[in-house]
Structures are given as structure tokens and as C-alpha cells.
Amino acid sequence: MLKRILKSFTPLALAVMAAAPLAAQIPLPPLPGLEIRVGHSAPPPMRREVLTRRPSRDHVWAGGSWDWQGNDWAWTPGRWDRPERRGSRWVKARYVREGGSWRYEPAHWSYQRVVESEDYRRWRSERHDRDHDGIRDSRDRHDDRRN
């Protein structure tokens, strides 16, 4: 009976092992909150934080940042955190002015993937359409002055 079980299990085990490289190719969805968003006002000044004692050599300080939530900025305080992957680094949040708005990329670990949110893609598309309808951005005006 054991031989019969092993004979039926062997093809299944081989199929699972053969499919493993294919599973590695499937893109994983980003973690919640790791989306580029557009803020409609400038983020407030960064807050000063007092670092507490480091819990262990494996912990890394993940500094606080302003996070665009809904229609306003919300402060996320810094903390000691241990990355899931050895050698990872903490990437600070980024805020880039685009027209009258702010492109916000949330803080994250270097191994995490940040993607554009649907709201950001829609906003960028609308802005691009406006730029091509005769409204030119400052880079275009700057380029004109060089000629």
C-alpha cells in the first residue's frame, strides 16, 4: 500500500517542483499603502523626532513622514523596525511638486514595490491633456528661453 501511495504522489511532487519557477514569475501585488498619490496641498514641515534606544542590531530607524490620506496630510511617526529581508534599507517618503499639486511616494523598504494609484494616474492624465491644450508647463517655457 505504501508503494502505491508513493507512486501516485511522485507525479504530483514533480509537477509542483516543475511549476515553482513559473510561480516566481507571477508579480505580487504591492502592500497596502504603497501607492504613489497626488496631494492637493504642500506637506507640512517634517516633525522633529527623538530616537529611542535601538532594540537590537537588526532594527533600522524608519523615520516619520507625512502621508496623504483622503484629502489631507496625516503624520506617521518614526519607529524602530526590523526588515523582513537582510540588507534592506529604509527609503524615505518623497514629495515632488507637480504643477499646483504634490506627487507623494510613501516611505517603504527597498525590497517593496511602489506603484501609481488610480487617482494619481487619472490626475496625471488630466494634467497631460491640459498641457497639450495650450497650457505649457515651466519646463517648456524654460526650453524656449534657451533658443
C-alpha positions in Angstrom: 0.0 0.0 0.0 2.9 2.4 0.8 4.3 1.7 -2.7 1.0 2.6 -4.3 0.8 5.9 -2.3 4.3 6.8 -3.3 3.7 6.0 -6.9 0.7 8.3 -7.0 2.4 11.0 -5.0 5.6 11.1 -7.2 4.0 12.7 -10.3 2.3 15.3 -8.2 5.5 16.2 -6.5 7.3 16.5 -9.8 4.5 18.7 -11.2 4.8 21.0 -8.2 8.6 21.3 -8.5 8.3 22.0 -12.2 5.8 24.8 -11.6 7.8 26.5 -8.9 9.9 28.7 -11.4 6.6 29.8 -13.0 5.2 30.8 -9.7 8.2 33.0 -9.1 7.4 35.0 -12.3 3.9 35.9 -11.0 4.1 39.6 -9.9 3.0 40.1 -6.3 0.6 42.9 -5.6 2.0 45.9 -3.7 1.5 46.0 0.0 -1.4 48.3 1.1 -0.5 51.9 1.2 2.4 51.6 -1.2 0.9 53.7 -3.9 2.0 57.0 -5.4 -0.7 59.6 -4.8 -1.3 63.2 -5.5 -1.7 65.7 -2.7 -3.5 68.9 -3.4 -1.5 71.0 -0.9 2.1 71.1 0.2 3.0 68.7 3.0 3.6 70.4 6.4 7.2 70.7 7.7 8.8 67.5 8.9 8.4 66.9 12.6 11.4 66.5 14.8 11.7 63.0 16.3 13.5 61.7 19.3 15.0 58.3 18.7 14.6 55.8 21.5 17.1 53.1 22.3 17.6 50.7 19.4 16.0 47.3 20.3 18.6 45.2 18.5 21.4 45.3 15.9 18.8 44.1 13.4 16.5 47.1 13.8 16.6 50.1 11.5 15.1 53.5 12.2 12.2 54.1 9.9 11.7 57.9 10.1 8.3 59.5 10.3 6.7 61.2 7.3 3.6 62.9 6.2 1.2 60.5 4.4 -1.6 61.7 2.0 -4.8 60.2 3.4 -8.1 61.1 1.8 -7.9 64.9 1.3 -5.2 65.9 3.9 -1.8 65.0 5.2 -1.5 62.8 8.3 1.7 62.3 10.3 3.1 58.7 10.6 5.6 58.7 13.4 9.0 57.1 13.1 9.8 53.7 14.7 12.4 51.0 15.0 11.6 48.3 12.6 13.3 45.1 11.5 13.2 44.5 7.8 12.0 41.1 6.5 15.0 40.8 4.2 18.6 41.1 5.3 20.5 44.1 3.8 17.3 46.1 3.1 17.3 49.8 3.6 14.5 52.3 4.5 13.6 54.6 1.7 12.2 58.0 2.9 8.9 59.4 1.6 9.3 61.7 -1.4 7.3 64.8 -2.2 7.7 66.4 -5.6 5.8 69.5 -6.7 3.9 68.9 -10.0 2.0 72.0 -11.1 -0.1 73.1 -8.2 -0.1 69.7 -6.6 2.4 67.3 -4.9 3.4 63.8 -6.1 3.7 61.7 -3.0 5.7 58.4 -2.8 5.3 56.8 0.6 8.2 55.6 2.7 9.0 51.9 2.2 11.6 49.2 2.4 14.0 48.9 -0.6 12.6 45.5 -1.5 9.0 46.8 -1.6 7.4 47.9 -4.9 5.6 51.2 -5.1 3.0 51.6 -7.8 1.0 54.5 -9.1 -2.5 54.8 -7.6 -5.6 55.0 -9.9 -6.2 58.6 -8.6 -2.6 59.6 -9.5 -2.8 58.1 -13.0 -6.1 59.9 -13.6 -4.7 63.2 -12.3 -1.6 62.9 -14.4 -3.6 62.0 -17.5 -5.9 65.1 -16.9 -2.9 67.3 -16.4 -1.2 65.9 -19.6 -4.4 66.7 -21.5 -4.4 70.3 -20.2 -0.8 70.8 -21.1 -1.5 69.7 -24.7 -4.5 72.0 -24.9 -2.3 75.1 -25.0 -1.2 75.3 -21.3 2.5 74.6 -21.2 4.5 73.9 -18.1 7.5 75.7 -16.8 10.0 73.3 -18.4 8.6 74.2 -21.8 8.9 77.9 -21.1 12.5 77.3 -19.8 13.4 75.4 -23.0 12.1 78.3 -25.1 14.4 80.8 -23.4 17.5 78.7 -24.3 16.8 79.1 -28.1 
